Amino acid sequence: MERPPAAPFARSLIAVAAVALLVAIGCASPPPAPTTVDDPEIEQYVIGPGDTLSVQVWRNPELSISVPVRPDGQISTPLVEDVQASGVTPTELARVMEEELSLYLRDPIVTVIVTGFAGPYDRQVRVIGQAAQPRALQYREDMSVMDVMIEVGGITDVAAGNRTVLVRNEDGERKQYRVRLHDLLNRGEIDANVDIKPGDVLIIPERFF
């Protein structure tokens, strides 16, 4: 007796497996993100790679300079080379610069002003996936998902906004939460807006067609 072709049976198995996978993903869906979070402890601003600094040396304009912080966290200025700027406050860096310049000047007075902000990597908010402009952002006080979306230009036409996942470090653990970006951006449901914490990561997946 001629056996029936295997293709329809194989397709059935694939269909069953696909349904099982979707069910498993649905069951493993992360919980909704908390609408509000405890205010992070307000700390002095810490310089990070990518920041732009204005270094002013009083009564020595030829030594004053606007300089970017290199990826290695250091800066170079007239008379002072390769000074570690990342990881310290502007005031702390100014004191280091004064100490270095004291080899050449009597009682130098230095002021460091941050004019372009990137901030330390561990405080940046990252947006990846189907954002219009995926990138890392400097965290700002009282920042929300809506603020982040404005910065990255919203989501793409193929984004599955309501399946967005927020990854957050809490008590030494990486936890995942669900964010309803589609409802927030396309339906104006403000209750879908949630607070952002330093170091958060937003992952925006692509829709299944």
N, C-alpha and C positions, 0 to 999 in steps of 0.2 A: 504494500500500500504506500502511495506517495505521501511523504510527510509534509505538513503545511509549512510555508516559509517562516523563518525565525524572526524576520524583521518586525512584524506587528507585535509579537510577544516581547521583543527587546524594547520596542518603544513603550509598551505598557509598563515594563519594569522601570524605565527611565522616568516615566511620568509619576509613578508611585514614589520613587526615590526623591524626585523634585518636590512633591507635596510634603513628604516627610521632613525634608530639609527646611522648607518654609515654615512648617509647624514648629520645628525645633528652634529656628531663629526667633519666631514670634514668642515662644515660651521664654527664651533667654533675653528678651528685650529689656534694656535697662530701665529703671524706674524714672519717673519725671524728675527733672532737676529742681532743687529747692528754689522757690521764687526769690527769696532773700537769703543773704548770708551774713554772718557776723562781720562787722567792720574789721578789716585787717588792722593790726596795730600800726599806727602812723609812725613811720620811721624817717630819719633824715635820708635825703636822696643819695643813692650810691651810684657812682659813675660806672658806666658799662661800655663795652666795645661798640663803636658806632656813634657814640655821643660826640658832639662838637663843643669844644671848650674855648672860652675867651680867657686867656691868661694875661693879666695886667700887672706890670711891675711899676710901682709908683716912682715917678720922676725918671723913668727909663723907658720912654716910648719905643726905642729901638729894640728892646727886649720883649715888648708886649706882642702877643700873637694870638690869632684864632687858629686852633689846631684840632683835627679829628683824633679820636682815640682809635688806635689801630686794632686789628683783630686779636693781636697778642695782648691787648690791654694797656699798652704803653703809649707815651707821647714823646715827641722830641721838640725842644724849643731852643732858641739861641742860648748858647753857653751850657745848656743842660740837655743831655741826650739820654734817651731810653729810661724815662721815669715811669714807674708803675702808677697808672691812673685808675684802672678798673678795680672795683672792689673797695674804694675809699670814698669818703664824702668830699665835696669841693673844698671845704675848710681844711680837711686833713691833707689834701693834695697841696693846698697853698702853703701849709707849714713845711712840707717836704721841699717844695720849690724854694722857699726862703732859706732853708738849710743848705741846699745845693748852691744857690746863688751867693751865699755868704762867703764862698771861696773867692769871689770876684768883686763883690760889692760890700759896702759897709751898711749893716742893718737894713737889708732889703725888705720891702713890704710887698707882698704878692696877694692878689685877689683872683680867685678862679670862679668864673660864672659859666654855667651850662647853658648854651644857646641852642643846641639841637639835641633832642632826647631820643635815646634808644633804650637805655637802662640795662641792668644785668639780665643775662639770659633767663635765669630762674624766675624772674618776675614778668617776663613777656607773655602776652596772650597770643597763641598761634591759631590760625585758621587754615585748614587744609581741605582738599577735596573740591567740591563744586561751588566754591565762592567765586564771585566775579574777579577778584584780585586776591588770591590766597597769599597770606604773608603773616609776619610776626608784628605785633603791636606792643607799644609800651603801655603797661597798665596805668590807668588813672583812677583816682579816688571816685567811688560810687559808679564805676563802669558797669554797664549792663550789656546783654546780648544785642539789644538794639543799637547801642553805641558802636559795638564791634561791627555790625552789619553795615552801618553808615560808612565806617572806615574802609571796608573791603568792597563796597559797591553792591552789596546784596548777594543774591545767589543766582546761578545760571538757570537757563530754561530747562535743563535736564536734571536739576537737583531734586533729590527726594528730601525736601526740607523738613518734613515731620519725622524723618528717621535720623535726624542729626544727633550725634552723640557728643556729650561734653565729658572730657576726661579731666579729673581733678585729683590732686594729692590731698588726702585727708588722713591725719594721724599716721603718716608714714606709709599709707596704702594708696594705690591708684584706683579710684572709683569711677564708674561710668553712670551717666544720667542721660535721659532722653530730653531733647529740646524740640519744640514744635515751631520751627522756623517758618514753614509755609503758612501756618495759621497767623503768625505774628506779622509777616511781611505782606502777604497777599490777601489776608482776610481782616487785618487790623485788630486781631484779638490781643489786646494789651496784656491780658493775664498770661499769655505765653512768653512774655518777656521775663528774663531771670537775671539776677545779679551775677557778675563775673568776679573771680578772685585772681590774684597774681599767679601766673603759671598755668592757667587753664588752657586746654586745647579743645577746639571745636572741629569735629570731623563731619563733613557734609557729604553723604554718599550720592551716587548717581541713581536715577530711577531705573527700574526694570521695565523694559518695553515689551 
